[in-house]
């Protein structure tokens, strides 16, 4: 009988380097939302890839930043936890990047006893000479790390990195049922899909002041009925989210419904409401309610 391998493979790096794109490429499903804005990922999201003789538990984490308020502190706690249970660490950088934004996290990577694969992403946007210079730069900073140039978006070298992960994983039984794709419930993906549309369509502070809570998720044979609440911190933000005669909110609803119908492979009816929840990003009790500070 073939021996079974299983383990946790945790992806860390600065904001916007392509961590969520890579995780989705590995899993083959859109589990993590992707936008061009920093701090798109707020939680630690697991994506589980199963084979006959392996289970790879991938973990997408928020981009590393210096926290400015309570929510960001909680986001960085998710990153810290990724160091604690990793069997393989994927440290992701992009072409042109020179260092991690937090020195303490970089020291942890430098002194890590677990295998570190340093992935230089977005090489499709670069010249060969620039890539060679980047490889030398990172070899000097992290001599123990294995360096792999990739393009997560173009799926270049992604399969090869996955095969290397399988080689590095320890022998172990599966940690999750073999038909499980993630550790998150359906409502989480509803919330994240709506939040992605808000990140895409609103500017400045608005997307960062928003949290989404799904109050109702009723699944029948042929339709899922969803009622979700969009929370903002100020009355002015509520007006912007709703837009003229509700047009902006309607666009978020229509686009979210289309994505959710693809995700659940079923017809979706969605109702969105907007409510002011003052200073929720700095309120420990509210953050716990939304799944942070756990």
C-alpha positions as CSV (number, residue, x, y, z in Angstrom):
1,X,0.0,0.0,0.0
2,X,1.1,3.5,-0.8
3,X,1.9,5.7,2.3
4,X,-0.4,8.6,2.9
5,X,1.0,12.2,3.2
6,X,-0.8,15.1,4.9
7,X,0.1,18.5,6.2
8,X,-0.4,22.2,6.5
9,X,1.1,24.5,3.8
10,X,0.8,28.1,4.8
11,X,1.1,31.0,2.4
12,X,2.5,34.3,3.7
13,X,3.8,37.6,2.2
14,X,3.1,41.3,1.8
15,X,-0.3,42.5,0.6
16,X,-1.1,42.0,-3.1
17,X,1.7,39.6,-4.0
18,X,-0.8,37.0,-5.3
19,X,-1.3,34.7,-2.3
20,X,-5.1,34.3,-2.9
21,X,-4.5,33.7,-6.7
22,X,-2.0,30.9,-5.9
23,X,-4.3,29.3,-3.3
24,X,-7.2,29.2,-5.8
25,X,-4.9,27.8,-8.5
26,X,-3.9,25.0,-6.2
27,X,-7.4,24.2,-5.1
28,X,-9.1,24.7,-8.4
29,X,-11.9,26.7,-6.8
30,X,-12.3,30.4,-6.0
31,X,-12.1,30.2,-2.2
32,X,-10.3,33.5,-1.6
33,X,-11.5,36.8,-3.0
34,X,-9.1,38.6,-5.3
35,X,-8.9,42.4,-5.9
36,X,-6.1,44.8,-6.7
37,X,-6.6,46.5,-3.3
38,X,-4.4,45.7,-0.3
39,X,-5.9,43.9,2.7
40,X,-8.4,42.0,0.6
41,X,-7.9,38.9,2.7
42,X,-8.9,39.4,6.3
43,X,-9.2,35.9,7.7
44,X,-7.1,32.7,7.5
45,X,-8.8,30.6,4.9
46,X,-8.1,26.9,4.4
47,X,-8.3,25.2,1.0
48,X,-8.0,21.4,1.0
49,X,-6.6,19.4,-1.9
50,X,-7.2,15.7,-1.7
51,X,-5.6,12.8,-3.6
52,X,-5.6,9.1,-3.1
53,X,-2.5,9.2,-1.1
54,X,-2.2,12.8,0.1
55,X,-4.1,15.7,1.7
56,X,-2.6,19.2,1.3
57,X,-4.2,21.8,3.6
58,X,-3.4,25.2,2.1
59,X,-3.8,28.3,4.2
60,X,-4.2,31.8,2.7
61,X,-3.4,34.6,5.2
62,X,-3.8,38.4,5.2
63,X,-0.9,40.4,3.7
64,X,1.6,41.4,6.4
65,X,1.2,45.0,7.5
66,X,2.0,47.1,10.6
67,X,-1.5,47.2,12.4
68,X,-3.2,50.6,12.7
69,X,-6.3,49.5,14.5
70,X,-7.8,46.4,16.3
71,X,-9.1,44.7,13.1
72,X,-5.6,44.8,11.6
73,X,-4.1,43.4,14.8
74,X,-6.5,40.5,14.6
75,X,-5.5,40.0,10.9
76,X,-1.8,39.8,11.9
77,X,-2.7,37.2,14.6
78,X,-4.0,35.0,11.8
79,X,-0.6,35.3,10.1
80,X,1.2,34.4,13.4
81,X,-0.9,31.3,13.7
82,X,0.3,30.3,10.3
83,X,3.8,29.9,11.6
84,X,2.7,27.6,14.5
85,X,1.2,24.7,12.5
86,X,3.0,24.8,9.2
87,X,4.7,21.7,7.7
88,X,5.8,23.7,4.7
89,X,5.9,27.5,4.5
90,X,5.4,29.3,1.2
91,X,6.8,32.8,1.4
92,X,5.5,34.7,-1.6
93,X,7.1,37.9,-3.0
94,X,6.7,39.6,-6.4
95,X,9.2,40.9,-8.9
96,X,10.9,44.1,-7.6
97,X,10.1,43.4,-3.9
98,X,13.1,43.6,-1.6
99,X,11.8,42.8,2.0
100,X,8.9,41.8,4.1
101,X,7.0,44.8,5.6
102,X,7.5,43.5,9.2
103,X,11.1,42.7,10.4
104,X,9.9,40.4,13.1
105,X,8.0,38.2,10.7
106,X,11.1,38.1,8.4
107,X,13.3,36.9,11.3
108,X,10.8,34.1,11.9
109,X,11.1,32.9,8.3
110,X,15.0,33.3,8.5
111,X,15.1,31.1,11.6
112,X,12.5,28.6,10.6
113,X,13.2,24.9,11.0
114,X,10.5,24.0,8.6
115,X,11.0,23.9,4.8
116,X,10.5,27.3,3.2
117,X,9.7,27.7,-0.5
118,X,10.3,31.3,-1.6
119,X,8.0,31.9,-4.6
120,X,8.9,34.9,-6.8
121,X,5.5,35.7,-8.4
122,X,4.4,37.7,-11.4
123,X,7.5,36.7,-13.4
124,X,5.3,37.1,-16.6
125,X,5.6,40.9,-16.1
126,X,9.4,40.8,-16.0
127,X,12.6,40.5,-18.1
128,X,14.9,37.5,-17.5
129,X,17.8,39.6,-16.3
130,X,15.6,41.2,-13.6
131,X,14.4,37.8,-12.5
132,X,18.0,36.5,-12.2
133,X,18.9,39.6,-10.1
134,X,15.9,38.9,-7.8
135,X,16.9,35.3,-7.4
136,X,20.4,36.4,-6.3
137,X,18.9,39.0,-3.9
138,X,16.7,36.5,-2.1
139,X,19.3,33.7,-2.1
140,X,21.5,36.2,-0.2
141,X,18.7,37.1,2.3
142,X,17.3,33.5,2.8
143,X,20.1,31.0,1.9
144,X,18.1,28.1,3.5
145,X,15.0,28.7,1.3
146,X,14.2,27.0,-2.0
147,X,13.5,29.6,-4.7
148,X,10.8,29.0,-7.3
149,X,9.9,31.6,-10.0
150,X,6.1,31.4,-10.7
151,X,3.2,33.2,-12.2
152,X,0.1,32.2,-10.2
153,X,-2.2,34.1,-12.6
154,X,-0.8,32.4,-15.7
155,X,-0.4,29.0,-13.9
156,X,3.3,28.9,-14.7
157,X,5.3,26.6,-12.5
158,X,2.3,26.1,-10.1
159,X,2.1,22.3,-10.8
160,X,5.9,22.0,-10.2
161,X,5.6,23.8,-6.8
162,X,2.7,21.6,-5.8
163,X,4.7,18.5,-6.6
164,X,7.6,19.8,-4.5
165,X,5.2,20.4,-1.6
166,X,4.0,16.8,-1.8
167,X,7.7,15.6,-1.6
168,X,8.2,17.7,1.6
169,X,5.0,16.7,3.4
170,X,5.2,14.3,6.3
171,X,3.6,10.9,6.3
172,X,0.3,11.3,8.1
173,X,-3.4,10.3,7.9
174,X,-5.9,12.9,6.5
175,X,-6.8,15.7,9.0
176,X,-10.2,16.4,7.3
177,X,-12.8,14.2,5.4
178,X,-11.5,13.5,1.9
179,X,-14.5,15.2,0.3
180,X,-14.0,18.5,2.2
181,X,-12.8,21.5,0.3
182,X,-12.4,24.2,3.0
183,X,-12.9,24.8,6.8
184,X,-15.3,27.7,6.2
185,X,-19.2,27.5,6.1
186,X,-21.3,28.6,3.2
187,X,-22.2,31.9,4.8
188,X,-18.5,32.9,5.0
189,X,-18.3,32.7,1.2
190,X,-21.5,34.7,0.7
191,X,-20.0,37.4,3.0
192,X,-16.7,37.4,1.1
193,X,-18.3,37.5,-2.3
194,X,-20.3,40.6,-1.4
195,X,-17.2,42.2,0.2
196,X,-15.2,41.5,-3.0
197,X,-17.8,43.5,-5.0
198,X,-17.6,46.4,-2.5
199,X,-13.8,46.3,-2.8
200,X,-14.1,46.4,-6.6
201,X,-16.6,49.2,-6.9
202,X,-16.0,51.7,-4.0
203,X,-13.0,53.9,-3.4
204,X,-10.9,55.2,-0.5
205,X,-11.9,54.1,3.0
206,X,-15.3,52.7,2.1
207,X,-14.2,49.0,1.5
208,X,-12.1,48.9,4.6
209,X,-15.0,50.2,6.8
210,X,-17.3,47.4,5.6
211,X,-18.1,44.1,7.2
212,X,-20.8,41.7,5.8
213,X,-23.0,39.4,7.9
214,X,-25.3,36.9,6.3
215,X,-28.4,36.7,8.5
216,X,-30.4,34.2,6.4
217,X,-29.2,31.3,4.2
218,X,-32.1,29.0,3.3
219,X,-31.4,26.2,0.8
220,X,-34.2,24.5,-1.1
221,X,-33.9,21.9,-3.9
222,X,-33.8,24.5,-6.7
223,X,-32.9,27.9,-5.0
224,X,-30.9,29.4,-2.2
225,X,-32.4,32.4,-0.5
226,X,-29.9,34.8,1.1
227,X,-30.4,37.9,3.3
228,X,-27.1,39.7,4.1
229,X,-26.3,42.9,6.0
230,X,-23.6,45.3,5.0
231,X,-22.2,47.1,7.9
232,X,-20.4,50.5,7.7
233,X,-19.0,52.8,10.4
234,X,-20.7,56.1,9.5
235,X,-24.0,57.4,8.0
236,X,-22.2,59.0,5.1
237,X,-20.7,55.6,4.2
238,X,-24.2,54.1,4.2
239,X,-25.3,56.7,1.7
240,X,-22.4,55.9,-0.6
241,X,-22.9,52.1,-0.4
242,X,-26.6,52.5,-1.4
243,X,-26.0,55.1,-4.1
244,X,-28.5,57.2,-6.1
245,X,-31.9,55.5,-5.8
246,X,-30.2,52.3,-4.6
247,X,-28.3,51.8,-7.9
248,X,-24.9,51.1,-6.3
249,X,-26.3,48.6,-3.9
250,X,-28.2,46.9,-6.7
251,X,-25.0,46.4,-8.7
252,X,-23.3,44.8,-5.8
253,X,-26.4,42.5,-5.4
254,X,-26.5,41.5,-9.1
255,X,-22.8,40.8,-9.4
256,X,-22.7,38.8,-6.1
257,X,-25.7,36.7,-7.1
258,X,-24.0,35.8,-10.4
259,X,-20.8,34.6,-8.7
260,X,-22.7,32.8,-5.9
261,X,-24.8,30.9,-8.5
262,X,-21.6,29.7,-10.1
263,X,-20.1,28.8,-6.7
264,X,-23.1,26.9,-5.4
265,X,-24.3,25.7,-8.9
266,X,-27.8,26.7,-8.0
267,X,-30.2,29.6,-8.5
268,X,-29.7,32.3,-5.8
269,X,-32.0,35.0,-4.6
270,X,-30.2,37.7,-2.5
271,X,-31.4,40.6,-0.5
272,X,-28.9,43.2,0.8
273,X,-29.4,45.8,3.6
274,X,-27.0,48.5,4.9
275,X,-26.7,49.4,8.6
276,X,-24.3,51.7,10.5
277,X,-22.3,49.9,13.2
278,X,-20.1,52.7,14.6
279,X,-16.3,52.0,15.0
280,X,-16.8,48.2,14.7
281,X,-13.1,47.8,13.5
282,X,-11.9,49.0,17.0
283,X,-14.5,47.1,19.1
284,X,-13.3,43.8,20.5
285,X,-16.8,42.5,21.1
286,X,-17.9,43.3,17.5
287,X,-14.7,41.8,16.1
288,X,-15.3,38.5,17.9
289,X,-18.8,38.5,16.5
290,X,-17.4,38.7,13.0
291,X,-14.9,35.9,13.5
292,X,-11.8,37.9,14.5
293,X,-10.0,37.9,17.8
294,X,-10.9,34.2,18.3
